[in-house]
Amino acid sequence: MRKVHCGLLLAFLVVPRVSPCFAQEEIKIDAAAKATPFPHFWEQMFGSGRAILALRESYRDDLRAVKQVTDFRYVRFHAIFHDEVGVYNEDEHGNPIYNFAYVDQIYDGLLKNGVRPMVEISFMPKKLAFNPDALHPFWYKQNVSPPKSMERWDGLITAFGKHLVERYGEDEIAQWYFEVWNEPNIDFWGGVPAQRSYFDLYDHTARALKAVSARIRVGGPATAAAAWVDDFLKHTAEKQVPVDFVSSHGYADDTVENLFGTNEDIPMKDRVCRAVGKVKGQMSAAGKSNIPLFWTEWNVPGMDGVRDTDFVGPALAYTIRDCDGLAEALSFWTFSDVFEEGGPIPQPLEGHFGLRAEYGINKPSYYDFALLHRLGETRLANDNLNVIVTKRKDDKLVIALWNYVDPDQKGAPKKYRLIFENIGFNGAEISESRVDDDHSNTLAAYRSMGSPRYPTEAQVQKLNSMTALESPKVRPLKNKDLDIELGTNALVLLEVRPGIVRQHGTKHN
């Protein structure tokens, strides 16, 4: 419901620079609405660049920082078999030599910090490659060739799996996931024909891992743009190849044609979850609705550096709202700008994927995830597209509210009137936290510092202190109506402690 509201404001919060007259939207918040489980699928897993980066202290600093605000459980990265990790070599007679020293250091570092790997099995060691010169354009030049010998590939996978079980124990490895390759439907795989050769690689990999331990969980096809899943499930069913989960990718700025094979007009904010829903439907049609779906890469549109701005908050919240119930994990790519696909990043805050910029600078997206981590474990039904209403175990209502505006649109501030139903107001309190142009705006703080290309430790500490989430503003909630104003692409989190309900002279908590 919308109405025009002008004049004096009744809100307990006022955002600067708000127009004196603009449309107001009414949203009913019913504490007795239908409740459903709300697992935090958007913060179960994060992506990161490639395996060797996990040995850097800057990577581990970022991992610890994001773990602190999201408590994420899994991390995924490319290239555990890249030659820089040193896993595979051959002696002068051509016999395989395996070395898992760096593998151990990589995984030990994750586990020490309370995070398990989603093991992406990639890319091809050059001495095992059919074409040693099949190098991807990325800066670290991973080899995307099929193996020169499937027997030797089987041997590598078997040795890898056995080593992990011996080092970490079968009970621990049974809690990991093993994903075969990365985006084989595009230029990350050089097999010909691409699909059939990838399916052959998957078959060998899955069977080799299961031969090590039936408890190892393996899946795929890890495709770009939600591709191949129906063909993959048909193939594995016909060949009786194990599949413990399905994985695929899709970004908000992937084209509609690539994601869906159509020319429909689908807004970018709707593309990710529609693609997830497509894959979910394919799994159901194949009789695989009982296994997990992991969306192992996604992010908001990347034009004009918006990934470093407060746009991420509403885009993230909208995607969470839209994807609820579709995937067990929606893995944001990435948690850190310790990342080198195009080479070393020349300067912080140039619009890269991560939640933390170089040198450990917290972006607005870092604070967005911190806010949304506070959402409850139960979702309350609400049809409004700009809100998520939840209930936490401490009985607080926790509400995310946003003002989404596409990066290529100007947008305008919005006023919302929240109308609370079925909560007590006697002693009720509401607290508010937000990320917007005036709160946790890292870019503005960085520019006010002169945009240092190589910020010092003191400058980074100052930036993170300047942009840290403010302490929640707490107010009494005296009646059922609450007016609140949000600037363009603001995200606000409201936590409501209900009061006492009075009925027929009796007090009920």
CORWONOR-V180509 format. One record per backbone hydrogen bond with DSSP energy under -0.5 kcal/mol. CO is the residue of the C=O (numbers start at 1). NH is the residue of the N-H. If there is no record, write none. Layout:
co=[CO/CO]
nh=[NH/NH]
This chain:
co=[1/3/5/15/20/22/23/24/25/27/28/29/29/30/34/36/39/40/41/41/44/44/45/46/47/49/50/51/52/53/56/57/58/59/60/61/62/63/64/65/66/67/73/74/75/76/77/78/79/82/82/82/83/87/89/91/95/97/100/101/102/103/104/105/106/107/108/109/110/110/111/116/117/117/118/118/119/119/120/120/121/122/122/123/125/125/126/128/131/133/134/138/142/143/144/146/149/150/151/152/153/154/155/156/157/158/159/160/161/162/163/164/164/165/169/170/172/173/177/177/178/179/179/183/183/186/193/194/195/196/197/198/199/200/201/202/203/204/205/206/207/208/209/209/213/216/217/218/218/219/220/221/222/223/223/224/228/229/230/231/232/233/234/235/236/236/244/245/246/247/247/248/248/249/251/255/256/256/256/257/264/265/267/267/268/268/270/271/272/273/274/275/276/277/278/279/280/281/282/283/284/288/292/292/293/293/293/294/294/295/297/298/299/302/303/305/306/309/310/310/311/312/313/314/315/316/317/318/319/320/323/323/329/329/330/331/332/332/335/337/338/340/341/355/355/356/357/357/358/360/361/363/363/364/365/366/367/368/369/371/372/377/378/379/380/384/386/388/389/390/391/391/392/396/397/398/399/400/401/403/406/414/415/416/416/417/417/418/418/419/421/424/425/425/426/428/429/430/431/432/433/435/436/439/440/441/442/443/444/445/446/446/447/452/456/457/458/459/460/461/462/463/464/472/473/475/476/480/482/483/483/484/486/487/490/491/492/493/494/494/495/495/496/496/497/500/500/501/501/503/506/508]
nh=[26/24/22/18/7/5/415/3/417/419/30/31/421/33/381/379/41/43/44/330/73/74/332/76/335/78/53/54/55/56/60/61/62/63/64/65/66/67/68/69/70/71/116/46/118/48/120/51/82/85/86/87/86/99/97/94/91/89/104/105/106/107/108/109/110/111/112/113/113/115/114/75/119/177/77/120/121/179/80/122/181/80/81/125/128/129/129/148/134/135/144/141/136/124/190/130/153/154/155/156/157/158/159/160/161/162/163/164/165/166/167/168/169/169/173/174/175/176/119/179/219/121/181/186/188/189/197/198/199/200/201/202/203/204/205/206/207/208/209/210/211/212/212/213/216/218/178/244/245/180/247/184/183/226/249/227/232/233/234/235/236/237/238/239/240/241/292/220/294/222/223/296/297/226/254/259/260/261/262/261/266/267/270/271/271/272/274/275/276/277/278/279/280/281/282/283/284/285/286/288/287/291/246/294/295/328/329/248/296/331/250/333/252/305/306/308/309/312/313/314/315/316/317/318/319/320/321/322/323/324/326/327/295/331/332/298/47/334/356/339/49/343/139/363/366/337/360/361/361/362/357/366/367/368/369/370/371/372/373/374/375/38/391/36/389/387/402/400/380/398/377/378/395/392/496/390/494/388/492/489/409/486/25/418/484/27/419/420/482/29/31/499/427/428/500/477/497/475/495/473/493/491/439/436/442/445/446/447/448/449/449/451/450/455/460/461/462/463/464/465/466/467/468/474/432/430/478/420/418/12/13/416/414/490/403/435/401/433/399/496/431/497/397/498/429/426/502/503/508/506/503/501]
